[in-house]
């Protein structure tokens, strides 16, 4: 009998010299049910090896890394929006309430409707003070402990104060509404889907634009500045993105978005298919007529370099040269329709082609470049693609200051284009 009043199963019969019953039935005899499972017996669970379920396989690690990457991107956007909202609220409401209420101006601005969450923020600040969590004296104020929804509430309550600076209150509220799902997921470290992340990035960029906290890069309309690029872009020179091939590039940056509205376009390569085959001749005529200066630099289809490239790719003799020649003829027809043919120049070069590059507005602060290196066994459509942001952006390594600046890759390829252009021949 156990201490709890339960009868335990009988133990080993073999004790005090009595022979133990092996419990084995004679050959051919059936085992009685009561013998197989004695009455009152308590089944004992087989011990499980501790820690066996704690191991993560390759699939599990891949999943958690994906979650962390998405959550990290979302957190950066949310952090930027919250800091911008805090700065805007302080800039607008502090001059109204601080002269009368001093350091308690945030409590006064919240009013009776916000007393509960403001007092909670005050309590959290006091706890942070005692435990040494306030690392920056600039954060030792109630405003720094308000959440994004609370900052939004302050803005909505005092919209007449914000109205002179922002056009549409509804637009601000809708953009902030789109962030709520992402904010909730990130704060609780749950899985964030690519769709919700993309929505949050769009909404965050829109809010920063509305609140006047955008990056201010002129090329942002053609190539939006990503939050991660804005924060750690100095680690990667002026490389904005890398794509495994041109197909994936065009999903993110279609030819119309890249070339449309350009005021200057310089392109060099073997056949320039990204431009010739994806941007219509009629559209190119309108682009040139609107004032865009275009310089196209093709590999001479009659050169020995074309023949070597054909052998590298394993294609029929003359196939590549005919393709390049067709592209040149097409561009000549486009040029013939212009009132100012000098705005559209076509040259050919005879050197070994090393890369293809499309430099848009390379002479200004909003330049964008698409560059591909030639691989021996891969066509241009299959080669990796670098997207560069121009504009003379300097590259400064973390913790260092370079008074003279250092050119990024965009400037390197632009100088290479100019060098090859000088040694090329015009096409009549």
Secondary structure, 3 states (H helix, E strand, C coil): CCCCCCCCCCCCCCCCCCCCCCCCCCCCCCCCHHHHCCCCCCCCCCCCCCCHHHCCCHHHHHHHHHHHHHHHHHHHHHHHHHHHHHHHHHHHHHHHHHHHHHHHHHHHHHCHHHHHHHHHHHHHHHHHHHHCCCCCHHHCCHHHHCCHHHHHHHHHHCHHHHCCCCCCHHHHHHHHHHHHHHHHHHHCCCCCCHHHHHHHHHHHHHHHHHCCCCCCCHHHCCCCCCHHHHHHHHHHCCEEEEECCHHHHHHHCCHHHHHCCCCEEEEEECCCHHHHCCCCHHHHHHHHHCCCEEEEEEECCCCHHHHHHHHHHCCCCCHHHHHHHHHHHHHHHHHHCCCCHHHEEEEEECCCCCEEEEEECCCCCCCEEEEEECECCECHHHCCEEEEECCCCCCCCCCCCCCCCCCCHHHHHHHHHHHHHHCCEECC
